[in-house]
Amino acid sequence: MSSVTVTRDEADLVERLRGGDEAAFETLIESYSGLMLSVARSYVKTRAVAEEVLQDAWLAVLQGLERFEGRSSLKTWIISIVINIARTRGAREARTVPFASLAPEHQEAAVDPDRFRGAGDAFPGHWWAYPANWNERPEEVILGRETLEVVTTAIEQLPDAQRAVITMRDIAGCSPEEVCETLALTEGNQRVLLHRARSRVRAALERHLGGA
Amino acid sequence: MAHSPLHISCQEVVELVSDYLEQALPADDAALLEQHLNFCDGCVWYVDQVRTTINVVGELRAEDVPEETKAKLMIAFRDWKRG
């Protein structure tokens, strides 16, 4: 995958922006603002603060444009700026530490171990009761407003490194390589953090959708 | 957890699902997982739940940006251009 560096189109876009092309900037804010707002929303408590983060992030993008070297894609670069600003604004700032020092912590089970049969059982490690088949749930419920709120809250409550990884991968659609580069993570740590984040969000969804 | 190399338990499956969906599992582990899914509906539904979770999280990208904010940003761009 060569998604880590800028494409030809992006390089042209950056040139036009540097030249002060308003139409190019308008295209850019229309393409990325929604995504940036979603990313900001997973760090700050209110929509209003997320919008402030969005504006600050765009100003930072403009200020940084001259220095942008195209070593990451434009999107990854912009999203990493949003994350940095949102983390600073976020109420939980006091307990954040730099990503580089955030290797996945201690073991963490994806699913509560009590849901599996114990070592003495004839089928150790097998489900006591199967998880629900969500395909039987109506799509209006799965993608309903309440469900999206549950997911937003679950992401807000994740440990910082997990939140950054799931936000970049599953909200922003960045590649694993882009995430590793931006957050200074190894490929293995990126996968573990993503796995844990998805597991916790799934568990929150299960509590909401009903369950086992 | 100790296990025979010939099969894996549901409790082991749930730890591999994200990597499986990422296509990041070593071929042997992927084969064991798929073999397990052939006889375990519970784990088929679990994998499906994780897939659904990823899709629902992906829905969050569709935030609308107010026109007013866009207008402010265009003004900021003009200011930036003037240096």
Interface residues (C-beta under 8 A of the other chain):
Chain A: G20 E22 F25 E26 I29 E30 S33 G34 L35 L37 S38 R41 S42 E51 L54 Q55 W58 L59 L62 Q63 A109 A110 V111 P113 F116 F123 P124 G125 H126 W127 Y130 P131 A132 N133 W134 N135 I142 L143 T147 L148 V151 T152 I155 I166 D170 I171 A172 G173 P176 R191 L194 H195 R198 S199 V201 R202 L205 E206
Chain B: M1 H3 S9 C10 Q11 E12 V14 E15 V17 S18 D19 E22 A24 C40 D41 G42 C43 W45 Y46 D48 Q49 V50 T52 T53 I54 V56 V57 G58 E59 L60 R61 A62 E63 D64 V65 P66 T69 K70 K72 L73 M74 A76 F77 R78 W80 K81
